[in-house]
């Protein structure tokens, strides 16, 4: 299982773990499919910020990530 943090910039997550993209898209965080957006906003946007901004339940995202083989580290 790959350990990630909800506070890591989205761009860094996508570059390190490309398998996370389908999970993010399925949850409504589809900006990761736009290279220009990923390389600008993705440098400072985190999953924690994205879930708040898009009104996505963070526990639901964590469960979806776990189902895809990601363990979310608690470092808030």
KOLGU-4560 file (N, C-alpha, C; in nm, 3 decimals, padded with zeros to 5 digits):
<recs>
<n_xx: 00.085 n_yy: -00.118 n_zz: 00.000 ca_xx: 00.000 ca_yy: 00.000 ca_zz: 00.000 c_xx: 00.089 c_yy: 00.124 c_zz: 00.000 mol: A seq: 1 type: UNK>
<n_xx: 00.057 n_yy: 00.219 n_zz: -00.083 ca_xx: 00.132 ca_yy: 00.343 ca_zz: -00.096 c_xx: 00.076 c_yy: 00.446 c_zz: 00.002 mol: A seq: 2 type: UNK>
<n_xx: 00.164 n_yy: 00.508 n_zz: 00.080 ca_xx: 00.121 ca_yy: 00.608 ca_zz: 00.177 c_xx: 00.130 c_yy: 00.747 c_zz: 00.114 mol: A seq: 3 type: UNK>
<n_xx: 00.021 n_yy: 00.823 n_zz: 00.128 ca_xx: 00.017 ca_yy: 00.960 ca_zz: 00.078 c_xx: -00.037 c_yy: 01.051 c_zz: 00.187 mol: A seq: 4 type: UNK>
<n_xx: -00.026 n_yy: 01.180 n_zz: 00.163 ca_xx: -00.080 ca_yy: 01.280 ca_zz: 00.255 c_xx: -00.181 c_yy: 01.366 c_zz: 00.181 mol: A seq: 5 type: UNK>
<n_xx: -00.287 n_yy: 01.403 n_zz: 00.248 ca_xx: -00.386 ca_yy: 01.494 ca_zz: 00.188 c_xx: -00.331 c_yy: 01.636 c_zz: 00.177 mol: A seq: 6 type: UNK>
<n_xx: -00.216 n_yy: 01.660 n_zz: 00.238 ca_xx: -00.157 ca_yy: 01.794 ca_zz: 00.237 c_xx: -00.042 c_yy: 01.809 c_zz: 00.137 mol: A seq: 7 type: UNK>
<n_xx: -00.018 n_yy: 01.707 n_zz: 00.056 ca_xx: 00.083 ca_yy: 01.714 ca_zz: -00.049 c_xx: 00.021 c_yy: 01.782 c_zz: -00.170 mol: A seq: 8 type: UNK>
<n_xx: 00.093 n_yy: 01.872 n_zz: -00.236 ca_xx: 00.037 ca_yy: 01.933 ca_zz: -00.357 c_xx: -00.006 c_yy: 01.827 c_zz: -00.458 mol: A seq: 9 type: UNK>
<n_xx: -00.119 n_yy: 01.852 n_zz: -00.522 ca_xx: -00.177 ca_yy: 01.756 ca_zz: -00.616 c_xx: -00.079 c_yy: 01.723 c_zz: -00.729 mol: A seq: 10 type: UNK>
<n_xx: -00.009 n_yy: 01.822 n_zz: -00.779 ca_xx: 00.088 ca_yy: 01.798 ca_zz: -00.886 c_xx: 00.192 c_yy: 01.696 c_zz: -00.843 mol: A seq: 11 type: UNK>
<n_xx: 00.243 n_yy: 01.709 n_zz: -00.721 ca_xx: 00.343 ca_yy: 01.615 ca_zz: -00.670 c_xx: 00.284 c_yy: 01.474 c_zz: -00.658 mol: A seq: 12 type: UNK>
<n_xx: 00.160 n_yy: 01.464 n_zz: -00.612 ca_xx: 00.095 ca_yy: 01.334 ca_zz: -00.600 c_xx: 00.081 c_yy: 01.267 c_zz: -00.737 mol: A seq: 13 type: UNK>
<n_xx: 00.035 n_yy: 01.343 n_zz: -00.834 ca_xx: 00.012 ca_yy: 01.289 ca_zz: -00.968 c_xx: 00.144 c_yy: 01.245 c_zz: -01.032 mol: A seq: 14 type: UNK>
<n_xx: 00.248 n_yy: 01.325 n_zz: -01.015 ca_xx: 00.378 ca_yy: 01.288 ca_zz: -01.072 c_xx: 00.436 c_yy: 01.164 c_zz: -01.006 mol: A seq: 15 type: UNK>
<n_xx: 00.420 n_yy: 01.152 n_zz: -00.875 ca_xx: 00.475 ca_yy: 01.038 ca_zz: -00.802 c_xx: 00.387 c_yy: 00.914 c_zz: -00.813 mol: A seq: 16 type: UNK>
<n_xx: 00.256 n_yy: 00.933 n_zz: -00.819 ca_xx: 00.160 ca_yy: 00.821 ca_zz: -00.819 c_xx: 00.052 c_yy: 00.843 c_zz: -00.925 mol: A seq: 17 type: UNK>
<n_xx: 00.083 n_yy: 00.822 n_zz: -01.053 ca_xx: -00.017 ca_yy: 00.845 ca_zz: -01.159 c_xx: -00.146 c_yy: 00.765 c_zz: -01.141 mol: A seq: 18 type: UNK>
<n_xx: -00.140 n_yy: 00.654 n_zz: -01.069 ca_xx: -00.259 ca_yy: 00.572 ca_zz: -01.047 c_xx: -00.364 c_yy: 00.643 c_zz: -00.962 mol: A seq: 19 type: UNK>
<n_xx: -00.327 n_yy: 00.755 n_zz: -00.901 ca_xx: -00.423 ca_yy: 00.828 ca_zz: -00.818 c_xx: -00.520 c_yy: 00.910 c_zz: -00.903 mol: A seq: 20 type: UNK>
<n_xx: -00.484 n_yy: 00.938 n_zz: -01.028 ca_xx: -00.567 ca_yy: 01.024 ca_zz: -01.114 c_xx: -00.710 c_yy: 00.971 c_zz: -01.130 mol: A seq: 21 type: UNK>
<n_xx: -00.731 n_yy: 00.843 n_zz: -01.165 ca_xx: -00.870 ca_yy: 00.797 ca_zz: -01.181 c_xx: -00.954 c_yy: 00.809 c_zz: -01.053 mol: A seq: 22 type: UNK>
<n_xx: -00.891 n_yy: 00.792 n_zz: -00.939 ca_xx: -00.962 ca_yy: 00.806 ca_zz: -00.811 c_xx: -01.006 c_yy: 00.951 c_zz: -00.793 mol: A seq: 23 type: UNK>
<n_xx: -00.915 n_yy: 01.043 n_zz: -00.821 ca_xx: -00.946 ca_yy: 01.185 ca_zz: -00.806 c_xx: -01.057 c_yy: 01.226 c_zz: -00.903 mol: A seq: 24 type: UNK>
<n_xx: -01.049 n_yy: 01.181 n_zz: -01.026 ca_xx: -01.151 ca_yy: 01.215 ca_zz: -01.126 c_xx: -01.287 c_yy: 01.159 c_zz: -01.084 mol: A seq: 25 type: UNK>
<n_xx: -01.289 n_yy: 01.036 n_zz: -01.037 ca_xx: -01.414 ca_yy: 00.973 ca_zz: -00.994 c_xx: -01.478 c_yy: 01.049 c_zz: -00.877 mol: A seq: 26 type: UNK>
<n_xx: -01.397 n_yy: 01.114 n_zz: -00.796 ca_xx: -01.448 ca_yy: 01.188 ca_zz: -00.681 c_xx: -01.487 c_yy: 01.332 c_zz: -00.717 mol: A seq: 27 type: UNK>
<n_xx: -01.463 n_yy: 01.373 n_zz: -00.842 ca_xx: -01.501 ca_yy: 01.508 ca_zz: -00.884 c_xx: -01.385 c_yy: 01.606 c_zz: -00.887 mol: A seq: 28 type: UNK>
<n_xx: -01.265 n_yy: 01.557 n_zz: -00.865 ca_xx: -01.147 ca_yy: 01.643 ca_zz: -00.869 c_xx: -01.082 c_yy: 01.628 c_zz: -01.007 mol: A seq: 29 type: UNK>
<n_xx: -01.157 n_yy: 01.668 n_zz: -01.110 ca_xx: -01.116 ca_yy: 01.641 ca_zz: -01.247 c_xx: -01.017 c_yy: 01.741 c_zz: -01.305 mol: A seq: 30 type: UNK>
<n_xx: -00.979 n_yy: 01.841 n_zz: -01.232 ca_xx: -00.878 ca_yy: 01.937 ca_zz: -01.278 c_xx: -00.744 c_yy: 01.872 c_zz: -01.305 mol: A seq: 31 type: UNK>
<n_xx: -00.721 n_yy: 01.754 n_zz: -01.249 ca_xx: -00.593 ca_yy: 01.687 ca_zz: -01.267 c_xx: -00.573 c_yy: 01.638 c_zz: -01.410 mol: A seq: 32 type: UNK>
<n_xx: -00.679 n_yy: 01.635 n_zz: -01.491 ca_xx: -00.667 ca_yy: 01.591 ca_zz: -01.629 c_xx: -00.627 c_yy: 01.704 c_zz: -01.723 mol: A seq: 33 type: UNK>
<n_xx: -00.623 n_yy: 01.826 n_zz: -01.673 ca_xx: -00.584 ca_yy: 01.943 ca_zz: -01.751 c_xx: -00.439 c_yy: 01.977 c_zz: -01.719 mol: A seq: 34 type: UNK>
<n_xx: -00.345 n_yy: 01.951 n_zz: -01.811 ca_xx: -00.204 ca_yy: 01.975 ca_zz: -01.783 c_xx: -00.172 c_yy: 02.118 c_zz: -01.740 mol: A seq: 35 type: UNK>
<n_xx: -00.237 n_yy: 02.216 n_zz: -01.801 ca_xx: -00.210 ca_yy: 02.356 ca_zz: -01.764 c_xx: -00.254 c_yy: 02.383 c_zz: -01.620 mol: A seq: 36 type: UNK>
<n_xx: -00.371 n_yy: 02.334 n_zz: -01.583 ca_xx: -00.421 ca_yy: 02.352 ca_zz: -01.447 c_xx: -00.334 c_yy: 02.278 c_zz: -01.347 mol: A seq: 37 type: UNK>
<n_xx: -00.296 n_yy: 02.156 n_zz: -01.382 ca_xx: -00.213 ca_yy: 02.075 ca_zz: -01.293 c_xx: -00.078 c_yy: 02.142 c_zz: -01.268 mol: A seq: 38 type: UNK>
<n_xx: -00.021 n_yy: 02.204 n_zz: -01.371 ca_xx: 00.111 ca_yy: 02.266 ca_zz: -01.357 c_xx: 00.108 c_yy: 02.406 c_zz: -01.299 mol: A seq: 39 type: UNK>
<n_xx: -00.010 n_yy: 02.460 n_zz: -01.278 ca_xx: -00.019 ca_yy: 02.592 ca_zz: -01.214 c_xx: -00.083 c_yy: 02.578 c_zz: -01.076 mol: A seq: 40 type: UNK>
<n_xx: -00.213 n_yy: 02.560 n_zz: -01.074 ca_xx: -00.287 ca_yy: 02.546 ca_zz: -00.948 c_xx: -00.243 c_yy: 02.421 c_zz: -00.872 mol: A seq: 41 type: UNK>
<n_xx: -00.210 n_yy: 02.315 n_zz: -00.946 ca_xx: -00.170 ca_yy: 02.190 ca_zz: -00.884 c_xx: -00.044 c_yy: 02.198 c_zz: -00.800 mol: A seq: 42 type: UNK>
<n_xx: 00.032 n_yy: 02.305 n_zz: -00.817 ca_xx: 00.155 ca_yy: 02.322 ca_zz: -00.738 c_xx: 00.125 c_yy: 02.360 c_zz: -00.593 mol: A seq: 43 type: UNK>
<n_xx: 00.008 n_yy: 02.419 n_zz: -00.568 ca_xx: -00.025 ca_yy: 02.456 ca_zz: -00.430 c_xx: -00.156 c_yy: 02.396 c_zz: -00.380 mol: A seq: 44 type: UNK>
<n_xx: -00.239 n_yy: 02.344 n_zz: -00.471 ca_xx: -00.365 ca_yy: 02.280 ca_zz: -00.431 c_xx: -00.336 c_yy: 02.141 c_zz: -00.375 mol: A seq: 45 type: UNK>
<n_xx: -00.398 n_yy: 02.111 n_zz: -00.262 ca_xx: -00.383 ca_yy: 01.979 ca_zz: -00.201 c_xx: -00.517 c_yy: 01.908 c_zz: -00.206 mol: A seq: 46 type: UNK>
<n_xx: -00.517 n_yy: 01.779 n_zz: -00.176 ca_xx: -00.644 ca_yy: 01.706 ca_zz: -00.171 c_xx: -00.733 c_yy: 01.761 c_zz: -00.059 mol: A seq: 47 type: UNK>
<n_xx: -00.673 n_yy: 01.798 n_zz: 00.052 ca_xx: -00.750 ca_yy: 01.855 ca_zz: 00.163 c_xx: -00.820 c_yy: 01.984 c_zz: 00.119 mol: A seq: 48 type: UNK>
<n_xx: -00.748 n_yy: 02.072 n_zz: 00.051 ca_xx: -00.807 ca_yy: 02.197 ca_zz: 00.004 c_xx: -00.911 c_yy: 02.171 c_zz: -00.105 mol: A seq: 49 type: UNK>
<n_xx: -00.880 n_yy: 02.077 n_zz: -00.194 ca_xx: -00.971 ca_yy: 02.046 ca_zz: -00.304 c_xx: -01.104 c_yy: 01.990 c_zz: -00.257 mol: A seq: 50 type: UNK>
<n_xx: -01.099 n_yy: 01.904 n_zz: -00.155 ca_xx: -01.226 ca_yy: 01.848 ca_zz: -00.104 c_xx: -01.309 c_yy: 01.956 c_zz: -00.038 mol: A seq: 51 type: UNK>
<n_xx: -01.245 n_yy: 02.048 n_zz: 00.032 ca_xx: -01.321 ca_yy: 02.159 ca_zz: 00.093 c_xx: -01.380 c_yy: 02.249 c_zz: -00.015 mol: A seq: 52 type: UNK>
<n_xx: -01.299 n_yy: 02.280 n_zz: -00.115 ca_xx: -01.343 ca_yy: 02.371 ca_zz: -00.221 c_xx: -01.458 c_yy: 02.312 c_zz: -00.302 mol: A seq: 53 type: UNK>
<n_xx: -01.455 n_yy: 02.183 n_zz: -00.329 ca_xx: -01.557 ca_yy: 02.117 ca_zz: -00.411 c_xx: -01.667 c_yy: 02.053 c_zz: -00.327 mol: A seq: 54 type: UNK>
<n_xx: -01.663 n_yy: 02.073 n_zz: -00.195 ca_xx: -01.764 ca_yy: 02.017 ca_zz: -00.104 c_xx: -01.774 c_yy: 01.865 c_zz: -00.115 mol: A seq: 55 type: UNK>
<n_xx: -01.657 n_yy: 01.801 n_zz: -00.113 ca_xx: -01.649 ca_yy: 01.655 ca_zz: -00.118 c_xx: -01.615 c_yy: 01.606 c_zz: 00.023 mol: A seq: 56 type: UNK>
<n_xx: -01.687 n_yy: 01.506 n_zz: 00.069 ca_xx: -01.662 ca_yy: 01.452 ca_zz: 00.201 c_xx: -01.522 c_yy: 01.388 c_zz: 00.204 mol: A seq: 57 type: UNK>
<n_xx: -01.439 n_yy: 01.437 n_zz: 00.293 ca_xx: -01.300 ca_yy: 01.390 ca_zz: 00.301 c_xx: -01.292 c_yy: 01.242 c_zz: 00.338 mol: A seq: 58 type: UNK>
<n_xx: -01.379 n_yy: 01.196 n_zz: 00.425 ca_xx: -01.378 ca_yy: 01.054 ca_zz: 00.462 c_xx: -01.412 c_yy: 00.965 c_zz: 00.343 mol: A seq: 59 type: UNK>
<n_xx: -01.500 n_yy: 01.012 n_zz: 00.256 ca_xx: -01.536 ca_yy: 00.937 ca_zz: 00.136 c_xx: -01.415 c_yy: 00.928 c_zz: 00.043 mol: A seq: 60 type: UNK>
<n_xx: -01.342 n_yy: 01.039 n_zz: 00.030 ca_xx: -01.221 ca_yy: 01.039 ca_zz: -00.052 c_xx: -01.117 c_yy: 00.943 c_zz: 00.005 mol: A seq: 61 type: UNK>
<n_xx: -01.097 n_yy: 00.947 n_zz: 00.135 ca_xx: -01.000 ca_yy: 00.858 ca_zz: 00.200 c_xx: -01.039 c_yy: 00.712 c_zz: 00.177 mol: A seq: 62 type: UNK>
<n_xx: -01.168 n_yy: 00.680 n_zz: 00.184 ca_xx: -01.214 ca_yy: 00.544 ca_zz: 00.159 c_xx: -01.189 c_yy: 00.503 c_zz: 00.014 mol: A seq: 63 type: UNK>
<n_xx: -01.214 n_yy: 00.594 n_zz: -00.080 ca_xx: -01.189 ca_yy: 00.564 ca_zz: -00.221 c_xx: -01.041 c_yy: 00.544 c_zz: -00.248 mol: A seq: 64 type: UNK>
<n_xx: -00.958 n_yy: 00.625 n_zz: -00.182 ca_xx: -00.814 ca_yy: 00.609 ca_zz: -00.197 c_xx: -00.767 c_yy: 00.476 c_zz: -00.139 mol: A seq: 65 type: UNK>
<n_xx: -00.823 n_yy: 00.438 n_zz: -00.024 ca_xx: -00.787 ca_yy: 00.310 ca_zz: 00.038 c_xx: -00.828 c_yy: 00.194 c_zz: -00.052 mol: A seq: 66 type: UNK>
<n_xx: -00.944 n_yy: 00.203 n_zz: -00.114 ca_xx: -00.990 ca_yy: 00.098 ca_zz: -00.205 c_xx: -00.899 c_yy: 00.085 c_zz: -00.327 mol: A seq: 67 type: UNK>
<n_xx: -00.832 n_yy: 00.193 n_zz: -00.363 ca_xx: -00.740 ca_yy: 00.193 ca_zz: -00.477 c_xx: -00.596 c_yy: 00.159 c_zz: -00.436 mol: A seq: 68 type: UNK>
<n_xx: -00.576 n_yy: 00.130 n_zz: -00.307 ca_xx: -00.443 ca_yy: 00.089 ca_zz: -00.262 c_xx: -00.358 c_yy: 00.199 c_zz: -00.202 mol: A seq: 69 type: UNK>
<n_xx: -00.419 n_yy: 00.310 n_zz: -00.165 ca_xx: -00.346 ca_yy: 00.421 ca_zz: -00.103 c_xx: -00.382 c_yy: 00.431 c_zz: 00.044 mol: A seq: 70 type: UNK>
<n_xx: -00.282 n_yy: 00.449 n_zz: 00.127 ca_xx: -00.304 ca_yy: 00.472 ca_zz: 00.270 c_xx: -00.280 c_yy: 00.620 c_zz: 00.296 mol: A seq: 71 type: UNK>
<n_xx: -00.376 n_yy: 00.686 n_zz: 00.359 ca_xx: -00.364 ca_yy: 00.829 ca_zz: 00.385 c_xx: -00.301 c_yy: 00.849 c_zz: 00.521 mol: A seq: 72 type: UNK>
<n_xx: -00.188 n_yy: 00.917 n_zz: 00.521 ca_xx: -00.114 ca_yy: 00.948 ca_zz: 00.643 c_xx: -00.180 c_yy: 01.067 c_zz: 00.713 mol: A seq: 73 type: UNK>
<n_xx: -00.197 n_yy: 01.055 n_zz: 00.841 ca_xx: -00.255 ca_yy: 01.163 ca_zz: 00.921 c_xx: -00.143 c_yy: 01.258 c_zz: 00.964 mol: A seq: 74 type: UNK>
<n_xx: -00.130 n_yy: 01.368 n_zz: 00.893 ca_xx: -00.025 ca_yy: 01.464 ca_zz: 00.929 c_xx: -00.077 c_yy: 01.605 c_zz: 00.938 mol: A seq: 75 type: UNK>
<n_xx: -00.205 n_yy: 01.618 n_zz: 00.961 ca_xx: -00.269 ca_yy: 01.751 ca_zz: 00.965 c_xx: -00.220 c_yy: 01.831 c_zz: 01.081 mol: A seq: 76 type: UNK>
</recs>
